[in-house]
């Protein structure tokens, strides 16, 4: 049987079904709209928002090399008096943040550091330090800086402990 024969056979079956009272069901706009609304209600309010943004991982190159370099300078200037880089890299750090959104760690650092004057640095300085910490953990750099809003940082996650990177 050729493709043309199959197509004509399908057309014949469809015509026969319509002749036997199996015509097409036509849904008017109210029926389609009502069905769509029921589906949205069942899925919940986050269903539409979930289409607009997709969670990413720090494995996706979410900071730039230039930002990590600025972050190293900011870390040395503002953090290095009290902290060493090993506190923010390796297995113990990854166990602490594994599975969490970057925003959670960012908010903690921004609201509590530097210890003697919390929240005193610019937003950019905190983001740059975050990029440097990502660099210290061998997460890949990308083409753009970390996003500047907490909402956007909430969509970027640290990998679960045990995920390869």
N, C-alpha and C positions, 0 to 999 in steps of 0.2 A: 504494500500500500504506500503510495507516495504522499508527500506532505500535502499536496493539493487535494488528494482524495480524503485524507484525514480531516482537513478543514471543511470540505463540503459535507462530510459525514456529521461533523459537529454542528454545522449550520442546519442540517436536516433534523437532527435530534432536538435542537433548540426550537425549530419551527413546530415540530410535532408536539413538544411539551406545551407550547403556547396554545396550539389548537386544542389540546386536551384540557384546557382550563388552568394550565400552569403558567400563566402570563407573568410578566415582570411585576415585581412589587415596587411601586414607586413611593418613596418616602418624601413627604413634603418637608419644607423648611422647619415647621414646628416639631415634627417627629425627630428629625436629625438633631436639631438644637436641644430638644429635651433629652435625647439619649446622651449627647455630649455633656450636658449639665449633670446628669446622673453619674456618669463616669467620673467627672471632676469631683463631685461630692464624695464618691467612694474612695478616691485616691487621696483626698485631703488637700488643704491649701498649698502645700509645698510642691504639688505636682507641676504646676505651671512654672514656678520659680526654678525647679530642678532642671527644666529645659534650657533656661537662660545661662546657667553657669554649671560647670562641671568641676568637681573636686580634682585637684592635682596633687602631685607628690613633690617633695624636694628633690626627688630623683629626676624630675622633668626639666632641670635647668632653669630655676626660677629667680636667679640673681645673676648679675654680670661680674666679670672679673674685675672691672674698674670699681664696682661697688665693694667687692671684698677687699680690695687694696685700700680704699677709703676706710673701711671697717677696721682693718688692721691698725691704721694710724689712730683711729678713734679709740680702739681697745687699748692701745699702748698709752694713750694720753689719759683716758678717763677710767679705765678698768684695771690696768696693769699694776697699779699700786696695791691692790687688794687681791687680785685674781691672777692665776696662771692659765695659759691656754688649755692645759690638760684637763682642767675642770669642765671644759665645754666641748670635749672631743672624746671619741672612743666609746667603748662599750657602756661605761657607767652613764655617760650623758645620753646615749641612745636609749638605754633602758628607762631613763627618766622621762624622755619626751616621746618615746615610741607610740605611734598611733594618734598623737595629739595634733591639733591644728597649730600651725606656726603662730597664729594670733595669740594662742594661750601663753606661749613662752615669751612672745613679744610684750604682751600686756604685763606679765610678771616683771620682766626686766625694766620696762619703761616706768612702772609704778614704784619700783623699789631701788633702783640704781641711778646714779651712784649713791652709795649708802648714806653719805653725809648730806646729800642734796638730791633726793629722788625726783625723777621727772624733769630734771633741769636741762637735759640735752635737747637738741632739736629732733624732730621726728626723723629727719634724714639721718642723723648720727645714730639713732637707735636702729634704724633699718640697715645702715651700713655695718654696724656691729653684728646684726643678725646674719648678714651675708657672709661676713668673716667667719662666724661660727659654722655656717653651712660649709664653707670652704675647708675649715679645719676637720670636718667630718667626711671629707672626700665626696661630698655631693657635687654633681657637675654644675658648672656655670652655664648660663645661657646668654642670650643676646640683650636681655632687658634687666633693669633693676627690679628688686622686689617691689610689688605694688605698695602704694603709700597708704592704703586704707585698711582698717582692721577687718572690714567685711571681706575684702579680697584676700587678706592673709588667712581668714577663717576657712577659705576654700583650698588651702595648701596644707598638706599633712606630712608629718614625719612618718617614715615607714614603720610598721610594726617591728618589734625586735625579732630578728630571725629572717626578715625579708632580705634578700641579697641586694647589695648596692655596690 
